[in-house]
Amino acid sequence: MLLSRREWIGLTAGAALAGGLGFRSNASAASGAWKFAPEENLIPAPSDSGLWPEFRQRLFAWRESVRRDMQYSSALYERPEFSWATRNFACGFVMLNDELFCDVRAGRYHVARFLAHARKEFGGFDSVVLWHAYPRIGLDARNQFDFYREQPGGLQALREAVNQLHKAGVRVFLDYNPWDTHTRRETRADPVVMAELIAALDADGVFLDTLDRGASEWRAALDTVRPGVVLESELALPLASVHDHHLSWAQWFPDSHVPGVLRNRWFERGHQQHLIRRWDRDHTAELHSAWMNGAGILVWENIFGTWNGWCDRDKTVLRSMLPLQRRFAHLFSGEGWTPLVPTLQPDVYASLWEGMGLRLWTLVNRSESAVRGELFSASLRSGERVWDGVLGREAATRRTGGVGQPRHGTAEVTIAGDLPPRGIGCFIAGRTEAVGAGFGGFLREQRDLMRRANWNTRFPSRRVIVRKPSAVAAGRSSMRAMVEIPGGQIQLKTTFRVRECGFYDSTHPHFATSFPSLHGPLIISRTVEVRPFAMDIYPVTNAQFAQFLSATGYRPADPTNYLRHWVSGGPPPGREQHPVVYVDLDDARAYAAWAGKRLPTDEEWQWAAQGPDGRCYPWGDAMEKGRCNDGAGGDTTPVDAFPSGRSPFGCLDMCGNVWEWTESERSDGRTRFAILRGGSFYKRGGSQWYFDEGPQRADFAAKVLLWGPRIDRCANVGFRCAADL
């Protein structure tokens, strides 16, 4: 059974919140009643180190038994075209409207700039997920596949971006949203359509949003594109699907204080998992689990338009970790993994990885204090040396016993090092020839990385810049179709539906917890100063927009979807007095400037709709039939069709019919967004993850991510104008 996203949130969010930083108390182990639990996605470890040998024995026995009983085949992992997935340690989650990655107005992708930033901050990405639809999808009838087709520059520009990523050695995932079932339907099955997009963009894999696995049709469809296209699930992948899903997320997997073992990675060493806790601001739980399990990390800072950046300490840890994982990937995917080898310091834990004449220890410091000194013991064979892989130098060792005969002798030593608070360590033992060519240069690069180390844990907030409209005085001619609205200091209560894109501030404190409580209402109270202004009585109509075009010859730089509903260059017959749609924010601004006006601010719009008594709807406190376009006809209506829906100041059509742009553009340097008001006729039902639908209350605001003219022009978004008095 596939979990819905709501079911998944209930399961994982509760576990995440209960787990704090991700460590369970493991009370059963503390009380001596430890139980081996391979049914868990991250198998918890006993807190008593005396039980670790038994824990390891059970891990090995369980793996052998289950693989035998399942008649498991690792054939897909052995095919060379899929080998890249095992080495995919760092995956970046990229919003396609992220200003670091894309100039959405110009339709250009800044791949080189984006990758340079990734290398500097995180140590580079091995892959990216190019996210395309949520939280925009559902505003109109376009489906998830349309969102890829209508990205800035279209598929051609996006294909070139993918080519540039490939030239840099970065693989590309496209996203699939199984809950998108109530927008425009394709004539072919979803896996077939996605395979076509994979082929068109030369992408490398599909990220299965909200799914714990893909049906068999997915593997078959992707194999028709080319060899080596992979599947990665968001939810915990069941063992039965490991054989044909090369990757999966390990999202909010609760861990024991003594680091546990990722079940799927233990079961199939070639299976890659990406640790992720997207709303956490301390990422050391993910980093520790990944490091102890030889697994990967998902880096996700721009979360659907809400900023949740990584602190310097966590970036420092990841930068030192990734080069070691990449250089020794053959060890991390091999059979020589021994979890929880003994250490000499409290709160310090280690895994051992062996193969091809090398031994590599990965260590984590679970405490909030630095650890210095002897960390663990080892037996060194004659000619072997020990290097500190994180600090990039030979490690300090002290002989404690054994004989040192040439060739065959061994020596017992302790290995010392420094582990920062919540930090990691890595030690490599072997002969010089075993570590491979260029190892000296590799160590120098690790030393250089540590010179950049920064252990600051402060949250890297971003400043949101609000675009202020220029003052435009109302002219005598324009006032005939406008009403005067008084100003003053006004108390506004604005309601949002809680969505992951956030609200006015891209780092709103509501999201500073492990996981937000989604989809319910959130009221933001503000005191605002509104100067007297004039507002259009009606939204701008098709006929009025045609006059603007006749007078100016205006044509946007990218005309895709511009006035898409018009016929032969003019308004659809009989709809001259319907609100103009398929215009983006810049198109609306151009009209307003020609008319000697401007767009109303978000605050002005709400004040004009509610009036002094703060009513719920422009006409009163209850939704009443016949007061607005309630969507029953499935299309727009004339702007003067509902005279009884008048607001306290005399504005009409402020509920339903079409959403209206406001002059509310904001940017934090990564995400541009604006506020829509009023709701629209469009109703589609279906998933709660869709954009808000239908008519809305006067106090309701919807944050819409600005994605470029192709996507921003919608069948149900128009505007009205305002001017200063």
N, C-alpha and C positions, 0 to 999 in steps of 0.2 A: 504493500500500500504506500502511495506517495503522500507525504505530508503536505498540507497546504501551508502557505507562508504564515498564516495566523497560528496554526497548530505548532509550527516550528518555533515561532516567537514565544509561545507559551512554555514550550519545553526548554529552549535554550536560554531565554532571557532570565527565567527563574533561576536556572542553574548558575548563570553568570553573576547575577546579583547576590545569590547566596554564597558564591565562592569568593567574593571580594576580588583579590588579585589573582584568583584562579587556583588557590591552594585549598584543598579540603583538610579538615583536621584529621581525617582518617582515624576516627575514634575507634573503629573496630580493631585497627592495627595496634593503637595505643593500649587498648585493653587486653591485648593478647589474643583476640578473636579474629585475627587476620584471615581474610578469605580471598583466594585468587579469583579475579573477576574479569575473564576475557570477553564477557559480553559487553563491556564498556568500550566506548570509542578510544578512550585513553585509559589503559589498564593501570589502576592506581597501585603504587608500590607500598610495601609495609614500612612503617616508620622505624621498626626495630632492625638494625643492620644485621643482626644475627639471623634474620629470616631471608636475607637477600639471596644466599645460595639456593634456597628452596624456591624462591620467586623465579630465579633464572631457570632452574631445572623445569619448573612448570611451564614457563614460556616456551622453552625449546620443545617439550613434550606436546604441548597444546598445538603448536605450529605444525609439527610433523603429523600429528593425528588428524587435524582438520584438513590439511592439504591432501592426505591420503583418502579420507572419507569423502571429500568433495571431488576426488579425482581431478584435482586442480591442475590446470595447464598454464604455464607462463609464456606460452608461445608468442603472444602479441608483444610482450616485453622484450623478447629476444630478437625481434625484427629490427634491423638497424634504422629503418625510417622513423621508429618511435623512440629511439634512444635519447633524443633531445629532451623528452619530457622528464626523464629521471634526473637530468642535470639542471632542471628548471627550479632554481632555489629562490629567486626573488621575482615576484610578480607585482607589477604596478597596476592599480585600478585607476583608469583614466576616464574622467567625464569628457566626452567629445566636445563639450562647449567650454572646457577649462581654458582660460585665457593664456595659461602657460603653454598649452599645446596647440591652440587653434585661434586664429583671427576669424571669428565667425562672420563678421561683416564682409571681409574680403574673400572668404572661402579659401584661406591658405593655412597650412599646417606647419608649425614651427618645430619640426621633429628634432633637428640638431640642438636647438635651445633646450627642448624638453629633456633630451637624453643627457646633455651636459649637466643640467640641474640634478638629474637622477644619480649620475656618477658622483657629483660633488657631495650631495647630501646623504645618499644611502649606499653608495658603492655600486650603482648601476642596476638595471633590471635585466633579467633573462627573458621576460615576457611581459606583455601588458594585456589587460582586458579593456577593450574599447567599448565603453558603455554608452548607450544611444537613446533610450526611450524614457524610462521612469526617471524623474517624477513628472514629465511632460505628457506622457501618453494618456489618452482619454479626454484631453481637452476638446478634440474633435474626433472624427471617425478614422483617422489614419492609424494603421496598425504598426506593430513593432518592426516589420520588415521595411515599411515605408520610411521609417526614421533613419535607417541606414541609407536608403536610396536618396533621401532628401537632406543628408548632411551637407554642411557648407561645401560648395564645390561639386556636390554630387558624388557618385561612385568613382568617377575618374580621379578626382582630387584625393579621395580617401584611399584609393588603390595606390597612388603615388606615395602617400604617407606610409602605407604598409611596406612598400618597396624600400623606403628609406630606413624603416625600422629593421627590416631584414638585412640590409647592408651593414647595419650596426650589430648584427647578431641577436636581435631581439625578436622573439616569436609573438604572434598576435592571436588573441582569442576574441571571437564575437560573442555577444550575449543572446541568450534565448529566454523569453518570459512565457512560461506555460500558462500563466493566468490571463494572458491577453486573448480572450475568447469573445469579446463583445464589441470590438472595433471592426473595421472593414475586413471581410474574409477573403483569403486567397482561394484560388481554384485548385490548388494542390496541397498536399499534406505539409505540415510545418517542417518536418525533417528534410523534405525535398526542397522546399523554398530556402531553408537555411543552407543546405548544401550548395544551392545555386549562388547564394551570396558569398559563401566560403570560396567558391571557384572564382567569382567575379573580383574579389578583393585579394585573393591568394593568401587567405588567412590560414592559421595552423590548428585552430581548435575551437570548440564551443563550450562556453561557460553556461551550465544548466542552472539558471537562477531558480531558487526555491525548491529544487529537486534533489533527491538523494541518489538518483540514477536516471539514465535515459533508457527508454524502451529499446528493444532490439532493432527497431526501424532506424534508430539514429546511427548505429555502427554501420549498417548496410548503406545508408544514404551517404555518409561521409566517405566510405570506401570507394564510392563512384567518382569522387572528386580527384583524389590522388592519394598515394600511400602516405601515412604518417600524420593524418589529421586526428586529433585526440578529443576526448570528452573529459570535462572536469565538473564534478557536482558541487553544489553549494552546501547541501545538507550532508550529514554523515553517510558516507557510502557503505552499503551493506557488503559483507564479505562475498556474497554471491555475485556481485558485479565488479569486483576488483579485477577480474581477468580481462575485461574489455574497457575499463575506465582507467586511464593511466594516471589521473590526478584527481584529487578531491580537496575541498577545504576542510580544515580542522578548526571550526568556528565555535568559540566559547566552550571548548572542551575543558571541563573542570579537571584540575590536576591535584594530586596529593602534594604535600610539602616536599617529601622525597619524590623527585621527578618520576612520573610514570612513563609507560611505553605506549606509543601510538600503535593501536592494534593493527590497522591496515598496513602500516609501514613495516611492522614486524612480520606480518604474514607474507607480504610480497615486497622484498627489498627494493625492487624497481619502481614501486608505486610512490609517487611524490605527493606530499600533502603540504598545503599552505596554511600555516597558523594565522589566525585573524581574530581580533576582538575589536571591532571597528569603532565602538563608542568609548573604549577605554583610553585614558590618557597616560597610563603607565603600561608600556608594551613589553616589559621584561618577562612577564608570564609567557607570552608568545615566543619571545626570543629564547628563553630557557628551554621550553619544550622542543622547539625546532633544533636547537644546538645539541641537546641530549639524544635526539632521535634522528639526527642527520637529515632533517626535513627542511622545508622552505618557509618563507614568510610572504604574506601579502601586505604590501604597503598601500595604505588607503588614507589619504589626508582630506581630499575634497569629497565628502560623503554626500552625494546627491545634491550638492549646493551648500551643505553645512561644513564649515571648516573644523577639522579635528587634527591639527598638525602634530607631528612627532617632536618630542623634546630632544635637546642636544645629546643627552646621555644615551637615549635609545638609538639614535642615529650613529653614535660612536660605536656602540656594541655591534650593530648590524654591519657597519663598514669594515670592522675587523674580522667579522665572522664569514662574510661572503667569499672573500678571496680564498680562504682555507677550504670552504665547501667546494668551490669550483675546481681548485687544484687537485684535491683529493676525492673527487666525486666517485672514483672507482672504489674507494674504501667505504664510503657512506651507502653505496648501493650493493655492497658485497655481503658475503655470508659471515664475515668475521666480526660481527657486532656482539659485544658483551655488555649488557646494561648493568649499571650500579656496581662498579668495581670499588673496592675499599679506598677511602681517603683518610687523611690524618687530621683534618680540621672539621669542627662542627659546622653544619649548614653548607658544606662544600660537597658536591656530588659529581660523579664522573661516569662516563661511558668509555669503553675501549673499542677501537676499530682496528682490525688487523688484516694484512694482505700484502702480497708482493714484496715481502721483506721489510715491511713497515708496521709500526704500531703508532696509533694516534689516539690520544686521550682528549675528550671534550669535557670541560669542567664548568660548573655554574656555582656562583656564590648566591645562595638564597637570602643572605642576611643583608641588613642595611648598613653594615660596617665593612671596612676594608679587611681583607685577609692577607697576611704576609708571612712567608716562611715555608716550611716543608708541607707539601700538599698531599703527596701519595708516594708509595713505594713501588719499585719495579726491579725486574731482573734484566740486566744488560748483558748481551752477548759480546764477545770480543770484537772490537772494531766498531761497535755501535756508538753513536753520539746522540744527544738529546737537545732538541731545539725548542725554544718557546715560540710557538707560531703566532701568537697575538703580538708579543713585543718585538718579534723579529730578531732574535738573538739566541746564542747558545744558552741553554738552561743551566742553572746551578744544581749540581748533584753532590751527594755525600754518600760515600761507600759505607754500608752497614754490615757487610758480610760477603762470603763467597770467595772463590779463587779466581784469579785473573790470568789463567794460562792462555797463551796465544791460541787462536783459532777456536778452541773448544770450551774455554772457560767462561763462566758467568760471574757477574758481580751483583750483589744486592745493593741497591742505592735508594736514597730518598731524593725526590725531585722537588725543588723549591720554586716559588714564584709569587707574584703579586696579583691579587684579584680585587678589583674595585668593588664598592658596594653594589650589589645586584649585577655584578659584572660576570664575564666569562673568561676562561683560560683554555689554552690548547698547547699540548706538548707532543712532539713527534720524535720517535726513536727509530734509528736505523743506521745503516752504513751510508756513507756519502753518496755512493753510486745508486742507492735505492730511492733517494728523494728526487732524482731526476735532474735533467739539465736546467740551468737557470735558477736553481734554488737559492743561490746567494743573492741574486737580484730580487727574487720574490721576498726574501727576508728584509732587504733594504726597503722595499715598498711597504711592507708591514710596519717597519719602524717609522717611515714617513707618515703613515696613517695615524699612528699613535701620537705623533707630534701635534696632530690636529685634534686630539681627544679633548672633549668638553663634557664634563659630568654635570652640567646644569640641567635641572629637571623642570624648569619653568615652562609653562605652556606657551607656545609661540603664537599668540593671538594675532589677528590681522585687523587692520582698521578698515571699516566700511565707509566708502565715499559716496555721498548722495548727490546726484545731479540736481542742481537748483534751476528752476525755470527762470528765464529772463522775464522781467516785467513787461507786460503788453497792455497798454491802456485801451479800454473798450471804446470803439468809435460809435458815432451816432447811428450809422447805417446798420452796423452789426447788432446793436441793442434791440432792434425790432424782434429778433428771434431769441432774445436772452432775457433772463430775469436777474434782478439785483439781489445779492445775498449779503447780509451784514457780517461784519467780522467781530473779532473779540477773542478773549481767552476762553477756550472751550475745553471741556472735559470729554475726551473721546474714549469709549471702550470698544476696541476692535477685536473681533473674533476670528481666529484662524482654526482650521482643522489641523491637528498635529500630524505633520508629515516630515519625512527625513530631510527635506530641503530646507527646513527651518522657517524663520519668520523675517522680521526686518533686519536683524543682526545675524550675520553668518555664523557667529559663535554664541548663540543664545544660551543662557545658563540652563534652560530646560534640558539641553542635550549633554550636560556635563556628568551624566550618570552612565552606568554600564550600558543601559539600553533604554531608549525613551518609551513612554507609554503612547503608542501611536493611535491615530485616527479619531481621538476624542477632541472636544473643543478646548481651546486655550484662549483666554481673554487677556488682552494687553491694554492696560489703562495708561493714558497719556494726557498731559495738559499741553495743548498746542495753541499757538497764537496764529489766528487767521485774519488776514486783512480783508476788508470789503472787496468783493469781486462779483463779476457777472458770469453766469453759467448758461450754456445753450439749453433751451427748453427740451430739445430733442437730440438724439444722436445724429451725427452727420449721415445724410442719406446718399444713395447711389446717384440721384439727380444732382445733389450739391457737389459730389466728388467729380462728376462729369463736367460741371462748370469749371471747377479748378483745373482739370486737365485741358480743357479747351482754352483757358486763359494762359496757362503756363507751359503746356507741353511736357509736364513733369514725367520723367521715366526713371525708375530706380536703377542703380548699377547692376543689381541682380534681379531681373524681373520674374524669376521663378515663382509661381503661385500668386503673382500679383494680379488682383482683380480676377481671379480664376473663374469666378461665377459669371462674369460678364459675357455677352454674346456679341460677336462681330465688333468688338471695341467699345461697346456701350452697355448701359444697364440692361439687365434682363427685362423683356417687355412685361409690363404690369407690376414691376417691382421698383419703380423709380423712387418710391417713398419708403422703401425698406432701408434699414441701416446698411451702409457700405461695410463689407467684410473683406477678407483676404488682403488686409493692409497690416503692415508691421508698425512698430513704434515710430520708426523714421518716416514712413509714409504719412502717418497721422500728423507728425510734427510739421511735415512739409505743407500739408493742407492748412493746418492752423496758422502757420506763418503767412501764407497767402491770404487767408481770411482776416489777418490783422489780430489774431488771437493766439492762444497757447493751449496746451492741454491742462486740465485741472490736476492739482496735486491729489494724492491719495486722501489727505485730510479734508481738502475742499470737497471732494466727491462725497465723502461720508456725511459731512455737515449738510451739504445740499440735499442729500437723500433723507436724512433723519430729522433735521430741524432741531429746535431748542428742547423738545421733549424727549429726544433720544428714542424715537419709536423704532420698532422692529422692522417695519416695512414702510415704504414711502407714504402709504395711505393710513397706516395704523399698526396695531400690534399683533395682527393675525393674518395669515395667508387667506385670501378670499378669491374665489373664482370670478373671473371677468375683470380683474384688476390689472392683469399682466399677461404676457405670452408665457403660458405655463408649460409649453412644449407639446401640447396635445396635437397640434398640427404638424409637428416634426420639422418646422422650418421657421424662418424669420417672418415677421408681420410688419405692416406699416407702422412707422414710429408714433402715429397719432391714433392707433387703433384702440387704446385703452385710456380714455380721458379720465376715468375714475381712479386711475393709479397715480394721480398727481402727488408730488411731494409737498411738504409744508411751504416751500418757497415757490412752487409752481413748475418744477421740472417733471417731465414725463418719461416713461420707458426706462426707469432706473432699476427695474427688477425684471429679470428674464430677458427675452428677445436676444440680446448679445452681451457678452462680457465687454467691458470698456477699458481701454488703455488709460492709465493715469501717468502723470509726469512724476514717476517714483523710481526712476532707474537708480540702481545702486551697484557697486562693485567692491569686492575685497581684493581685487587684483587677480583672482582666480575664477570667480563666478560673477557674471552680470545677471541681474534679475530686476523684475518690476512687479508691481501689484495690479492685479485685475480686480474689477468690481462689478457687482450686479448679477452675475450668473447669466445663463443663456437658455435658449429653447432646447438645446441638445441634451438628450438623456440616452444613456446607453446601458445602464445597469452593469452587473458583473462585479469584478474584483474591487475591493476597497483600496487597492494600490493605484487605481486610475485617478486622474485629475477630478476635481469637484465638478458635479454636473447639475443641470437644471437651474431654475431661479434661486436667488440667494437673498438673505436678509440684507438690510441696509448697512449693518455693522460688519458684514462678512468680507474678509479680504483673502485673496488667493495669491500666494507667491508663485510667479511663473519664471522659470529660468530662461534667459534670453539665449537663443540658439542659432541666430542668423535668420535672414529674411525668408528662406525657403520653409523653415519649420514655424517661424513666428507668425506667418500669415495663415490664418485659420478661417474656417467657414462660419465661425460664430464669435468672432472678436472684432469689435468696431471701436468707435470713440465718439466723444463730444468735446466741445471746446469751452474754454473759459477766457476771461480777460480781467485785468485789474481795474478797480474803480478808484 
